[in-house]
Amino acid sequence: MVKELYNPFEKYGIRRVINAATSATNLGGSIPDPEVFRAMEDSSKSFVVITELQAWAGKKIAEATGAEAGLPVASACNGLTLAAAACIMKGTELEEYDPLVRGRWSHISMRLPMHTEGLRTEFIVQRECRNAYDHSVECAGGRFVEVDSSKEALAAAYDPERTAGYYFTARGARNWLSIEDVVEVAHANGSYVVVDAAAENPPKMKLRYYIERGADLVSYSGGKHIRGPNNSGLLAGRADLMKLAHLQSYPFSGVGRGSKMSRETIVGLVKALEIYLASDEEAEFNEWLHHVEYFVDELGAIPGIEAGITYQRIVETGEPMAPFCYLKLDEGVCGISGRELVSRLQEGDPKIHTLWEPRFLLGPDCGGMMALNPEYMLEGEHEIVVKAIKEVLGA
């Protein structure tokens, strides 16, 4: 029997969503552990000096990532903006100030993003490394110099008068230079490497992976698999650059001023990080696989549907880290295409969000593929998804 789900948004006239897709920001990220909310509620009962709380959280982030320093940030995108700002302000008088000591440095930090005369603002990036989120760098006043994926091209693009750093996207195409190659070229020029690692977890080892390979600043989402508040992230890296990032952050008047994190959000992020580090990845994987096998058994029996198991893999090793159920529809038999099925599921009540050709997760070989991801599904939702698909297909 299919269980009826509680909809906490019904009182507002809004349909609930079953998330069989991924930790999408527009769906609210993830659902944190209740311990996270308890920690957030407790921190709401008193005031605190935000910079001191940021410093405490930064130490926790540094310990988790193996970096010299860390900073809680209001999303991975915000972390990238602050990282770019830090690289741009390197070598300026802003380095003389300390975020934990009262001072007047707003006239320096407020130069960004518009008043960049005399500052290094260029970030060298492999052309294949570009994505929609790298606009975060431009929000800090940076601009990109695109090059081919070769060490020679990376080295030739460096200009000591203009280059602020190198930019690297952790997940994407597999034909660009590795983080090791980019670090080698950047450091040979005395420059820095900023890494967008927003969606690199799981596995947990990715929290240390880029720092261990010499990256200078790495930005992670806190609201995805770490399961912190949706508006949270982690920035980790070199202490000198992290200080400059902090000086550009709130509660100060730099480019990060508007990206505030409440004291509750900062504490919730740290609690979520602690829970994530203590989690059993093998047990999680096996639980997801159990649900995927259920989907395959139930949906693979429908005429016109090819159902199977596919995996999101660690790019560097090829090891599977998350199982998905894929579905391919024979439109001549089913009467609708896979893309139409994805749309029809989103029209129901509850809305069901699935994945369509998720190249960012499964790579380039997922054309015509619909996928169900059990990672963010709650008890009772798996049966509802199967029932809804069967109803749409008239099975």
DOVONU-198859 format. One line per field, with one value per residue: x, y negated, z of N, C-alpha, C in turn; chain. Coordinates in steps of 0.1 Angstrom, whole numbers. Atoms other than C-alpha are relative to their C-alpha. Layout:
nx: c(X	...)
ny: c(Y	...)
nz: c(Z	...)
cax: c(X	...)
cay: c(Y	...)
caz: c(Z	...)
cx: c(X	...)
cy: c(Y	...)
cz: c(Z	...)
chain: c(A	...)
//
This chain:
nx: c(8	-7	2	3	-10	3	-5	0	2	14	7	-3	5	-11	-2	-13	-8	-9	-12	-7	-9	-13	0	2	2	13	9	-4	-13	1	7	-10	3	7	-10	-4	10	-1	-12	4	9	-7	-8	9	4	-9	-8	-14	-8	0	-14	-5	7	-6	-13	2	4	-11	-9	6	-1	-14	-2	6	-5	-15	-5	-6	10	13	10	13	4	15	1	-13	-1	-5	-14	-8	-1	-9	-13	-5	-3	-12	-11	-1	-5	-13	-11	5	-1	10	-7	-5	11	3	15	3	-4	7	-8	7	-5	11	-3	-8	8	11	-5	6	-6	0	-11	-11	-12	-13	1	0	14	3	-1	-3	8	1	12	9	3	10	14	9	-3	-13	4	-3	-13	2	6	-11	-8	-10	4	-6	-8	2	-11	2	-5	-14	-9	-6	10	2	-12	-1	11	-3	-5	-3	6	15	5	3	0	6	13	2	13	-4	8	4	-7	-11	-11	-8	-11	3	-3	-14	-7	3	-8	-14	-2	3	-10	-13	1	3	14	9	10	13	8	14	3	13	7	-9	3	-10	-3	-5	-14	-1	-2	-15	-6	-6	-10	-12	-7	-6	9	-2	13	9	14	10	13	4	14	2	-2	-3	13	1	10	-1	-8	-13	-11	-13	-11	-12	-12	-12	4	-1	11	13	2	5	14	8	1	9	13	8	8	-7	6	-6	10	9	8	15	2	-1	4	4	-8	6	-5	-14	-1	7	-10	-10	6	2	-13	-4	8	-5	-13	2	10	-5	2	3	14	8	0	8	14	4	1	12	12	-2	4	15	5	-3	9	14	2	-5	10	10	-4	-6	-10	-13	-4	-13	-8	-12	-7	-9	-13	-10	-7	-14	-2	10	8	14	3	14	8	12	8	2	11	0	14	3	12	10	8	5	9	-6	-15	-5	1	14	3	-6	9	13	-2	-1	14	9	0	-11	-9	-11	-11	-10	-11	0	-14	-8	-14	-9	-2	-3	-9	6	7	14	9	13	1	6	-6	6	-11	6	-8	8	14	3	8	13	0	-4	12	8	-7	4	15	2	-5	9	13	-3	-1	11	-5)
ny: c(12	12	9	14	8	13	12	12	12	0	11	12	-3	-4	-15	-6	-5	-11	2	-12	6	3	10	12	12	5	-8	2	-6	-13	1	-2	-9	8	5	13	10	2	9	13	6	3	12	12	4	10	7	-4	8	-9	-3	-11	-13	-4	-5	-14	-9	-2	-10	-13	-2	-3	-13	-10	1	0	13	9	8	-2	11	-3	10	-1	-8	-2	11	11	-4	3	14	4	-5	8	13	-1	0	14	10	-4	10	13	3	-7	-11	5	0	-13	0	-1	13	11	9	6	-4	0	8	-9	-12	4	2	-10	-6	10	9	-10	5	-4	-13	-12	-5	-11	-14	-9	-11	-9	3	-11	1	11	-4	11	5	8	15	4	7	13	9	6	9	-8	-3	-12	-2	-14	-6	-14	-9	-4	8	11	11	5	8	12	10	7	13	4	13	-1	-13	-2	-14	-10	-5	-14	-7	-14	-10	4	-8	-8	2	11	-3	-3	10	0	7	14	5	0	12	12	3	3	14	7	4	-8	-8	0	-12	-1	-14	2	-13	-11	-10	-9	-6	9	2	12	12	3	-3	11	6	-9	1	13	11	11	3	-10	3	-11	2	-6	-4	-12	-13	2	2	12	9	1	12	-1	-5	0	5	-5	3	7	10	14	3	-1	12	10	-4	4	15	4	-7	7	12	12	7	-4	-5	-10	6	-3	-15	-2	-13	3	-8	-13	-7	-4	-11	-11	-6	-8	-12	-9	-4	-10	-12	-5	-6	-12	-9	-13	1	-13	-3	9	-5	-13	4	5	-11	-7	8	-1	-13	0	7	-8	-11	5	8	-8	-10	7	-1	12	7	-6	5	-6	7	7	6	12	-6	9	2	-3	-14	-8	-8	5	6	1	-7	6	-8	6	-4	4	-3	-1	8	-7	-9	8	11	12	-1	1	14	4	-6	9	12	-4	-3	13	6	-7	4	9	2	-9	5	-11	5	-2	1	7	-1	5	-10	-13	0	3	-11	-2	6	-6	-7	6	-7	2	0	-2	6	10	-5	-3	-12	0	7	-9	-7	10	3	-11	0	11	-3	-10	7	8	-9	-8	-14)
nz: c(0	0	-12	3	-5	-6	7	-9	7	4	-7	8	13	8	0	-5	10	-2	7	5	9	-7	-10	8	-8	1	-8	-14	-3	-6	-12	-10	-11	-11	-9	6	-4	-14	-2	4	-9	-12	3	2	-14	-5	10	0	10	12	4	-9	4	13	-2	-6	11	9	-5	3	15	3	-5	8	13	-1	5	-10	-6	7	-2	4	10	3	12	7	9	-8	-2	12	1	-10	4	10	-6	-8	9	5	-10	-4	3	-3	-14	-8	-7	-13	-9	-6	-2	-15	-6	6	9	11	13	10	12	9	4	9	13	8	13	11	1	-1	6	-6	-6	9	0	10	-4	11	-1	12	7	-4	-15	-2	-2	-4	-13	-1	0	-14	1	6	-10	-8	8	8	14	4	12	4	8	3	-11	1	-10	7	1	-14	-4	9	-3	-12	1	-14	-3	2	-4	-14	-4	9	-4	3	-4	-3	6	13	11	-5	9	-3	-9	-14	-10	-2	11	-1	-12	4	8	-8	-11	7	3	-12	0	-9	6	-7	4	-2	-4	-6	-1	0	-10	-5	-13	-10	3	9	-9	-1	13	8	-8	0	13	1	3	-10	-5	5	-4	0	-5	-13	0	8	-7	-14	-7	-8	5	14	2	-7	8	-7	8	-7	8	-6	-11	4	9	-8	-8	9	3	-12	0	10	-3	-11	-2	5	12	13	10	-6	-10	2	-2	-14	-6	-14	-9	0	12	-2	-9	6	9	-7	-5	11	4	-10	2	13	-1	-8	7	6	15	5	-3	8	14	1	-2	13	10	-2	6	14	4	0	12	12	0	2	13	11	5	8	14	6	-8	-3	-13	-5	-10	4	-12	0	-3	-3	13	0	-2	7	-10	-2	-13	-2	10	5	9	12	8	14	4	14	1	7	-8	-12	4	-3	-1	-14	-4	-3	-13	-10	-2	-5	-14	-8	0	-9	-14	0	11	-1	8	3	8	14	6	-10	3	-10	-10	6	12	13	6	-6	9	0	-12	-12	-12	-13	-10	-13	-11	-8	-1	-14	-2	6	13	11	5	7	13	9	3	9	13	6	3	12	11	2	-3)
cax: c(0	13	17	2	28	26	29	41	35	-2	-13	3	-13	20	26	53	82	97	133	145	169	198	207	193	194	160	145	161	194	191	173	197	199	176	208	216	184	188	223	208	180	204	226	196	193	221	241	277	305	302	339	347	321	335	370	358	340	370	392	367	367	405	406	382	399	436	439	458	426	389	358	321	305	269	272	300	293	299	331	343	336	355	384	387	386	414	436	429	437	469	499	477	476	445	470	480	446	432	394	396	410	390	402	392	398	365	380	403	379	352	374	359	343	344	375	403	428	463	451	457	422	427	421	435	411	410	383	366	365	340	305	276	289	323	304	311	347	335	313	345	358	378	378	387	414	405	432	435	442	479	507	522	490	485	521	520	488	504	511	528	511	475	472	455	453	442	407	398	364	366	337	330	347	375	398	412	444	444	446	482	492	474	490	524	521	505	531	560	547	542	504	474	448	411	390	353	345	309	295	325	311	307	331	345	381	373	373	411	418	425	443	466	474	484	453	454	417	389	351	325	288	275	239	244	257	271	235	240	217	210	226	260	294	330	360	394	430	462	460	472	445	418	424	419	387	374	381	360	332	304	301	326	320	336	320	306	288	253	259	252	251	232	249	224	235	272	267	243	270	296	273	264	301	307	279	291	326	313	289	293	297	295	262	248	258	242	209	208	215	187	162	177	172	136	131	147	126	93	98	118	88	68	67	88	110	147	157	191	217	243	268	282	319	349	366	401	397	367	352	314	302	265	240	212	183	183	152	151	116	106	82	65	55	51	33	55	92	114	116	78	76	100	77	45	59	66	29	15	8	32	56	82	116	139	169	171	204	224	258	271	266	269	291	285	270	235	218	180	184	161	175	161	185	175	200	175	143	125	106	75	85	99	66	49	74	68	30	32	53	30	-1	15	23	-10	8)
cay: c(0	-34	-57	-92	-118	-148	-181	-209	-234	-225	-252	-277	-262	-248	-212	-191	-179	-144	-148	-119	-142	-157	-183	-211	-246	-254	-225	-236	-217	-188	-179	-183	-159	-170	-175	-204	-222	-216	-232	-261	-266	-266	-292	-315	-320	-345	-371	-365	-385	-371	-374	-352	-326	-327	-321	-291	-276	-283	-262	-233	-237	-238	-206	-188	-199	-198	-235	-262	-281	-280	-303	-296	-312	-317	-290	-277	-305	-331	-312	-316	-353	-357	-335	-356	-388	-375	-368	-402	-420	-400	-424	-454	-472	-452	-425	-448	-443	-415	-406	-399	-434	-465	-487	-508	-491	-495	-521	-493	-463	-484	-489	-457	-449	-482	-502	-477	-501	-488	-455	-420	-408	-381	-344	-319	-291	-261	-267	-234	-244	-272	-268	-290	-293	-309	-342	-343	-353	-382	-394	-401	-422	-393	-385	-353	-345	-313	-290	-255	-225	-224	-234	-255	-275	-279	-292	-315	-332	-343	-380	-392	-426	-412	-376	-372	-334	-302	-288	-252	-234	-201	-183	-183	-172	-147	-160	-190	-192	-178	-198	-187	-201	-234	-238	-230	-258	-283	-279	-280	-315	-324	-325	-308	-282	-286	-254	-252	-219	-228	-193	-171	-153	-124	-108	-124	-121	-150	-174	-171	-161	-195	-210	-179	-185	-221	-241	-275	-281	-255	-262	-236	-236	-231	-225	-195	-161	-176	-184	-217	-247	-253	-288	-276	-267	-261	-280	-265	-273	-293	-314	-346	-343	-332	-363	-385	-365	-371	-409	-409	-389	-401	-416	-439	-460	-440	-422	-396	-420	-411	-373	-371	-339	-341	-327	-299	-290	-290	-267	-245	-241	-230	-205	-191	-189	-169	-145	-141	-133	-106	-90	-55	-59	-22	-18	-49	-34	0	-17	-37	-6	12	-15	-15	22	18	-8	15	45	25	3	27	50	23	29	3	-6	4	1	6	-5	-31	-49	-83	-76	-93	-109	-103	-66	-54	-39	-41	-65	-67	-44	-56	-38	-47	-45	-45	-47	-33	-60	-37	-14	-38	-65	-92	-101	-100	-138	-141	-116	-138	-168	-149	-138	-174	-183	-159	-162	-157	-171	-145	-158	-133	-137	-140	-133	-142	-146	-166	-135	-105	-117	-120	-86	-93	-106	-98	-86	-95	-87	-83	-92	-78	-99	-126	-105	-100	-71	-62	-82	-54	-36	-68	-75	-40	-43	-77	-65	-35	-58	-82	-52	-36	-5)
caz: c(0	-9	21	20	25	49	31	54	26	20	44	20	-11	-24	-35	-19	-40	-41	-49	-70	-88	-68	-42	-64	-50	-64	-44	-12	-13	11	43	73	102	132	152	128	136	173	172	152	176	206	189	184	222	225	206	196	178	143	135	165	154	119	132	153	123	101	123	120	82	81	102	79	47	58	48	67	73	65	64	65	34	21	-7	-28	-53	-26	-17	-53	-52	-20	-33	-64	-43	-21	-51	-66	-34	-28	-26	-16	17	27	38	68	84	106	106	144	151	147	119	90	57	39	15	3	2	-15	-45	-58	-82	-101	-91	-100	-115	-109	-96	-111	-121	-148	-141	-165	-172	-196	-222	-213	-176	-181	-166	-154	-119	-127	-131	-93	-102	-123	-95	-76	-105	-121	-158	-175	-200	-218	-231	-246	-223	-224	-199	-226	-231	-193	-189	-220	-207	-175	-172	-139	-142	-149	-137	-103	-104	-122	-121	-120	-121	-104	-121	-158	-191	-187	-214	-196	-176	-141	-109	-105	-139	-133	-98	-113	-139	-115	-87	-112	-120	-83	-88	-71	-80	-71	-73	-77	-58	-51	-58	-51	-21	-18	-12	20	7	-18	12	13	-23	-39	-9	-8	-45	-39	-46	-28	-24	-26	-24	-14	-10	25	15	-8	4	36	44	60	56	19	21	34	20	30	17	26	17	24	56	39	12	36	57	26	18	53	50	19	36	59	85	67	36	8	-21	3	25	11	15	51	72	105	136	134	98	108	137	117	90	114	130	96	87	120	112	76	86	110	85	71	33	27	45	27	-7	1	12	-21	-41	-24	-35	-70	-73	-63	-91	-116	-106	-106	-137	-158	-161	-179	-217	-236	-207	-204	-167	-152	-127	-135	-113	-107	-105	-89	-120	-108	-99	-117	-85	-81	-54	-60	-78	-100	-118	-154	-176	-214	-230	-264	-274	-299	-272	-242	-262	-247	-246	-216	-216	-216	-187	-167	-173	-166	-132	-122	-129	-104	-67	-52	-78	-86	-98	-116	-138	-176	-194	-163	-179	-150	-128	-151	-179	-216	-222	-208	-239	-239	-204	-175	-140	-105	-77	-42	-22	-12	-12	21	36	16	-15	-35	-38	-48	-76	-90	-88	-105	-134	-139	-139	-165	-187	-182	-169)
cx: c(9	-4	-2	10	-5	6	0	-3	-15	-7	3	-5	11	2	14	8	7	12	7	10	14	-2	-1	-3	-15	-11	3	12	-2	-9	10	-5	-7	10	5	-9	0	12	-4	-9	7	8	-8	-3	9	7	15	7	2	14	6	-6	6	14	-1	-4	11	10	-6	1	14	3	-5	6	16	6	6	-11	-13	-10	-14	-5	-15	-1	14	2	6	15	9	2	11	15	6	4	13	12	3	7	14	11	-5	1	-11	7	5	-11	-4	-15	-4	4	-7	9	-9	6	-10	4	9	-8	-11	5	-7	-15	4	14	13	12	13	0	1	-15	-3	2	1	-8	0	-14	-11	-5	-11	-14	-8	4	13	-3	3	13	-2	-8	9	8	11	-5	9	8	0	12	-3	6	13	8	6	-10	-2	12	1	-10	4	7	2	-7	-16	-6	-2	0	-5	-12	-2	-13	2	-8	-4	6	12	12	8	12	-4	4	15	7	-3	8	15	3	-2	11	13	0	-2	-15	-8	-10	-13	-8	-14	-3	-13	-7	9	-2	-13	10	7	15	2	1	14	7	8	10	13	8	5	-9	1	-13	-11	-14	-9	-13	-2	-14	-3	2	4	-12	-1	-11	2	9	13	10	12	10	13	12	11	-5	1	-12	-13	-2	-5	-15	-9	-2	-9	-14	-8	6	7	-6	6	-11	-9	-9	-15	-2	2	-4	-4	9	-6	5	14	1	-7	10	10	-5	-2	13	5	-7	4	13	-1	-9	7	-3	-4	-15	-10	-1	-9	-15	-5	-2	-12	-12	1	-4	-15	-6	2	-10	-15	-2	5	-9	-10	4	5	10	12	4	13	6	12	6	6	13	10	9	14	3	-9	-9	-14	-2	-14	-7	-12	-8	-2	-12	1	-14	0	-13	-11	-8	-6	-10	5	15	4	0	-14	-4	6	-9	-13	1	1	-14	-9	0	1	8	11	11	10	11	-2	13	9	15	9	2	5	9	-7	-8	-14	-10	-13	-3	-7	5	-7	12	-7	6	-9	-15	-2	-9	-14	0	3	-12	-9	5	-4	-14	-3	4	-9	-13	2	0	-12	3	-7)
cy: c(-13	-10	-14	-8	-13	-11	-12	-13	-1	-12	-13	1	4	15	4	6	13	-2	13	-5	-1	-11	-14	-12	-5	9	-1	7	14	-1	4	10	-9	-6	-14	-11	-2	-9	-14	-7	-5	-13	-13	-6	-11	-7	5	-10	9	4	11	13	4	6	14	10	2	10	14	3	3	14	11	0	2	-13	-7	-7	3	-12	5	-10	4	7	1	-11	-12	3	-3	-15	-5	5	-9	-14	1	0	-13	-10	4	-10	-15	-3	6	11	-5	2	14	-1	1	-12	-11	-9	-6	3	1	-7	9	11	-5	-5	10	0	-11	-8	9	-5	4	13	11	6	11	14	8	13	8	-2	10	-1	-10	7	-13	-6	-8	-15	-5	-8	-14	-9	-6	-10	7	1	12	-1	15	5	15	8	5	-8	-12	-12	-7	-9	-12	-11	-8	-13	-5	-13	2	12	0	15	9	5	14	5	14	10	-5	9	7	-2	-13	4	2	-11	-1	-8	-15	-6	-1	-13	-13	-3	-3	-15	-8	-4	11	7	0	12	-1	15	1	14	12	10	7	3	-11	-4	-13	-12	-4	1	-11	-7	9	-1	-15	-12	-11	-4	10	-4	12	-5	6	6	12	12	-2	-2	-11	-9	-3	-12	0	7	0	-5	4	-3	-6	-10	-14	-4	1	-13	-11	3	-4	-15	-5	5	-9	4	-13	-4	3	5	11	-5	5	15	4	14	-3	9	14	9	5	12	13	7	8	13	10	6	12	13	7	8	13	10	12	0	13	4	-9	6	12	-3	-6	11	9	-6	1	13	2	-7	9	12	-4	-6	8	10	-7	1	-14	-7	9	-6	7	-8	-7	-7	-13	5	-12	-2	5	15	9	8	-6	-6	-2	7	-7	11	-8	6	-5	4	2	-7	7	9	-7	-11	-14	1	-1	-15	-4	7	-8	-12	4	3	-13	-7	6	-6	13	-1	10	-5	12	-7	4	-2	-7	1	-5	10	13	0	-1	11	2	-7	8	8	-8	8	-4	1	1	-8	-9	4	4	12	-1	-6	9	7	-10	-4	12	0	-12	2	10	-7	-8	9	9	15	6)
cz: c(0	11	-5	7	7	-8	9	-7	-5	5	-8	-15	-10	1	5	-12	5	-8	-4	-10	7	10	-7	9	-1	7	15	5	5	12	12	11	11	9	-5	5	15	4	-5	10	13	-2	-2	13	6	-12	1	-10	-12	-5	8	-4	-13	2	6	-11	-10	4	-2	-15	-4	5	-10	-14	-1	-5	12	8	-8	4	-4	-10	-4	-14	-6	-10	7	4	-11	-1	10	-3	-11	5	7	-10	-6	9	6	-4	3	15	9	8	14	10	4	3	15	8	-6	-8	-11	-13	-11	-13	-9	-6	-10	-14	-10	0	-10	-1	1	-7	7	7	-10	1	-10	7	-12	2	-13	-6	4	14	3	4	6	13	1	-2	14	0	-5	9	10	-8	-9	-14	-4	-13	-4	-8	-3	12	-2	10	-7	-1	14	3	-9	4	12	-2	15	4	0	7	15	4	-12	6	-5	4	2	-8	-14	-11	6	-9	3	9	14	9	2	-11	1	12	-4	-8	8	10	-6	-3	13	1	8	-9	8	-6	4	2	6	3	1	11	-3	-11	10	-3	-9	8	1	-13	-6	9	0	-13	-3	-3	11	6	-6	6	-1	4	14	0	-9	8	14	8	10	-5	-15	-4	7	-9	8	-10	8	-8	8	10	-5	-9	7	8	-9	-4	11	1	-10	3	9	13	-5	-13	-13	-9	6	10	0	2	14	4	14	9	0	-12	2	9	-6	-11	6	6	-11	-5	10	-3	-13	1	8	-7	-6	-15	-6	2	-8	-15	-1	1	-13	-10	2	-6	-15	-6	0	-12	-12	-1	-4	-14	-12	-6	-9	-15	-5	9	2	13	4	10	-7	12	-3	6	4	-13	1	1	-7	9	1	14	2	-11	-4	-8	-12	-7	-15	-6	-15	-2	-8	8	12	-4	4	1	14	5	4	13	11	3	6	15	8	0	10	14	9	-13	2	-10	-2	-9	-15	-6	9	-2	11	12	-6	-12	-13	-6	6	-9	-1	12	11	12	13	10	14	11	8	1	15	1	-7	-14	-12	-7	-8	-14	-10	-4	-10	-14	-7	-5	-13	-12	-2	2	12)
chain: c(A	A	A	A	A	A	A	A	A	A	A	A	A	A	A	A	A	A	A	A	A	A	A	A	A	A	A	A	A	A	A	A	A	A	A	A	A	A	A	A	A	A	A	A	A	A	A	A	A	A	A	A	A	A	A	A	A	A	A	A	A	A	A	A	A	A	A	A	A	A	A	A	A	A	A	A	A	A	A	A	A	A	A	A	A	A	A	A	A	A	A	A	A	A	A	A	A	A	A	A	A	A	A	A	A	A	A	A	A	A	A	A	A	A	A	A	A	A	A	A	A	A	A	A	A	A	A	A	A	A	A	A	A	A	A	A	A	A	A	A	A	A	A	A	A	A	A	A	A	A	A	A	A	A	A	A	A	A	A	A	A	A	A	A	A	A	A	A	A	A	A	A	A	A	A	A	A	A	A	A	A	A	A	A	A	A	A	A	A	A	A	A	A	A	A	A	A	A	A	A	A	A	A	A	A	A	A	A	A	A	A	A	A	A	A	A	A	A	A	A	A	A	A	A	A	A	A	A	A	A	A	A	A	A	A	A	A	A	A	A	A	A	A	A	A	A	A	A	A	A	A	A	A	A	A	A	A	A	A	A	A	A	A	A	A	A	A	A	A	A	A	A	A	A	A	A	A	A	A	A	A	A	A	A	A	A	A	A	A	A	A	A	A	A	A	A	A	A	A	A	A	A	A	A	A	A	A	A	A	A	A	A	A	A	A	A	A	A	A	A	A	A	A	A	A	A	A	A	A	A	A	A	A	A	A	A	A	A	A	A	A	A	A	A	A	A	A	A	A	A	A	A	A	A	A	A	A	A	A	A	A	A	A	A	A	A	A	A	A	A	A	A	A	A	A	A	A	A	A	A	A	A	A	A	A	A	A	A	A	A	A	A	A	A	A)
//
